[in-house]
Amino acid sequence: MKRFLSLTLVSFLILTACREEIKPISVTEFYDTQLFRDIQLEGIYKDSKTFVDLVPDRPYGELIHLYREEKGKPGFELREFVKTHFRDAFVSSQTIQTDTTKSMYEHISSMWGKLTRGPDEAIDYSSRIPLPHKYVVPGGRFREIYYWDSYFTLEGLLVDEQDDLARSMVDNFSFLIDSIGFIPNGTRAYYLTRSQPPFYALMVDAISREEQDLFPDYFPYILKEYNFWMEGKKESKGVNTASKYVVRLNGDHFLNRYWDSGTTPRPEAYKEDRHLASEIKSEADKRSLYTHLRSGAASGWDFSSRWYLREGDFGSTRTADILPVDLNCLMYFMEKSIARGYAQAGDGENEALFLNLAEERRSLIQEVFWNPAENYYYDYNFASGNFGRTATLAGAFPLFFELATPEQAEAVKNKLMTDFLKDGGLVTTLEHSGQQWDAPNGWAPLQFIAVEGLLNYGYVDEARTIMERWLALNERVYRDTGKMMEKYNVEDISLLSGGGEYETQDGFGWTNGVALVFRSLLDAMDPGE
């Protein structure tokens, strides 16, 4: 009897030990496991994002345990293992059918319903962050909400009188700020190490244009997001030192940079990042490159020669070493919005504080980013002390926020119309690097920023030219394909765009939004036609 009890106790301890080996792990912890690395490096899917969007059939800890048990068995195939244990929970909702009898603008209006998701239910073990309100996804491979995309989508929703949907978009971003502390790049767990260009205050401004009393409801969230972006201010001690999103220039002068807290390959581009870093011998240098790549994704311009240290060298991407002109213009607007919020609350002391912060940033934008030799706004590499290597459409942001002097605005206008304007609209940069945020590609959000910026300074004919060329290209591609694209080849309008880590996507949220805004602006310019 004693021997039986002893054997039973041993068996119990062995079973308990086995159970203890299966530790629960989160989806973000899964990205640092051998199973995840093996799957992504195997290249089972052409696009690395495909796998991180799949949902496992059991907890990740159990799945890893099962993989360890099975991978050494004869005939084991990783592809079959993935097929058996992972599924696409969202595939059916993405089917888009095109009706070519509709005009492009009718098509766009009909697309809102097809691109609308939510409210979301939580799905066990999914990488998706569920949202409590309806929202519009960009389309294609992007089946979750994206931060800066959504501002341009929202402007189109307002033109199309989809005010409730536009507001629910803002309510979702408010929820993210409140629950996470910031707005991530997109609503996926693998985006939780970074944000994107901070357009939230502009979204609030947009939905408040007709209903001024809405602004106070969203003011606390603007302030909370601002505090997120200014994290690191106290830790930046020396001249041209960076901490998180903040760079101290000298004294108490600060500007912001794009930054990601991760130092590993991006889960959604794991194979691509590992390949780019494969010839780097130092682990520290690899981690540095991964941070710069992640920071490039945080900028929304993933990827561009804008971030290169050396022409034609993707591996020389140094995003986190660069002070971006667009980001700091957005931060200026956020400071102005916070001052407005305090003014409405009757808090004159804090209103004055943020007006002073905005004015200081305005002066720094002029001092740091205006390149007098080129008569244009450039990024600034604070690590090297030089202007960015290339002119980009980010140089139009100071006009959008009315930060340029009339003389500077004229110089920017001249460069836009002479160097950037092509048959199909404005090209993103003047370099052909093979990256998607470079020539020959044009992107809807940058057309919007440039056009609105030109209109702010009275350059109506120039703005009209850009809008007409861009819409003509949109319409031609729509007639040929029945689709709205993520980006367009503006240099050779007989071709589709290309370049980048993934194929050209159709849908497409911000293209739809900007097309509607431009059509509305042109109609207002020619009311009799």
C-alpha positions, 0 to 999 in steps of 0.5 A: 500500500505504501509503495502504491501511494509512493508511485501515485505521488510520483505520478502526480508530481510528474504530471504537475511538473508537465502542466507547469511547463505550459506557462500562459504567454501573451500574444506579444510574448509569442513574438519572441518565441522559437515557434514564431521565428520558425514560422516567419522565417519559413516564408509560409506566407508571402506577406509577413503580416498575414501570419500575425493576423491569424488567430490560434486555436488554443492558448499560445503556451499550449501551442508552443508545447505542442510544437515542441512535441511534434516537430521532431516526429517523422513527416512533420511539416510546419506549413501543415501545423500552421494550417491546422492550428491558425485561422483567419477570423476576418476573411469573409468581411473583406470581400469587395465587389466592384460595380463598374457602372458607378462613377468613381465618386458613387463608388467611394460613397458605396464603399463606406459600408464595405470598409466599416467595422465594429463595434468589435467583440474580443476574440481569444488569442487574437492580435486585434485590439477590439474597439467599442464603436464603428470605424473605417479600415483602409482596405486590402491587407489593412483590416484594422484601424490605422491612426493617421490614415483615419484623419483623411478618411474622416474628412471624406466622411464629413463631405459625404455627410457621414457625421456619426461615423466620423465621430465614432472614429474619434470616439475609438481613438479617445478610447485608445488614449484612455485605455492604453495611454496613446494611439498605437500605429494600428489596432494590433498588439504588434503595434503597441510599441509605437504611435503614428503622426498625431492627427487626433487633435485635427480629427477633433477640430474637423468634427467640431467645425459644425458643432463647436460644443463638441471640443470640450468633450475631447480636450482631456484626450488631446492633453493626454496624448500630448503628455505621451508625446512629451515623455522623455522631456525630463530625461533629455539632459545634453544638447542634441540628446534624445529620450523617447519622442523628445530631443533637447536642442539646447537649454530648454528647447525641445522638438519631437522625433518618431520613435519606437521602443522596440529593438527587435524585427517588426513582427508584421515584417519579421522576415524582411527586417531580419534579411536587411540586418543579416549582414550586420555582425554586431548585435548592438548595431542590429538592434539599432537598425531595428529601432530605426526601421520601427521608427520609420513605420511610426512615421507612416512613411515606411519606407523612404529615402527620407530616412537614409543616411546614404543615398540608395542604402536602405540599411542606412535608415536612421529615422530616430536620428531625424527631427521631422518637420511634419511631426513638429508642425503637428505638435504645434497644432496640438499645443494650440489646441490645448491652449484653446481647451484651457481657454474654454475652461477659463484656465488662463494660466495654462492657456498662456503656458501652451500658447507660449509653448506653441510660439516657441515651437513655431520659432524652432520650426523656422530656425531648425527646418528652413533651409535657406540654401534650398528655399524649402523646409527640410528635416534635420538630422540632430545626430549629424547636425545636418539637414535631411538628405532630400527634399520631401512633401513633408516640407509642405506641412508648415503651409498647412499649419500657416507657419510659413511667412508669405515669402517662404510660402511662395518659395515652397509653392515654386518648388512644389510646382517646379520639382514635385508636380508631375502629370498625376499630381505631386511626387513624394520625394525627388529620389527613385529608391524603390521604396514606396514613399519615394518617386514615382509614387504619390499619396493622397494624404500628402496631396491634401496637405500640399493643396490645403497649404497652398490654399491657405496662402492664396495659391488657388490656381496651383492648388487647382492644378494639383487637384485636377491632375490627381483626380484625373489619375484616380479616375483613370485607374478606377476606369481601368481597374474598378478600384481606388488605390493606396498610392499612385504612380504620378510620373507615368500615369499609364502605370500603377504604383509599386515599391515597398514591402507589400503589393499595392493595396486597393480599398482605400480609405484615405484615397477615398476621403481625399478624392471627395474633399478635392471634388468638393473644393473644385465644385466650390471653385466652379459653382456654375459648372 
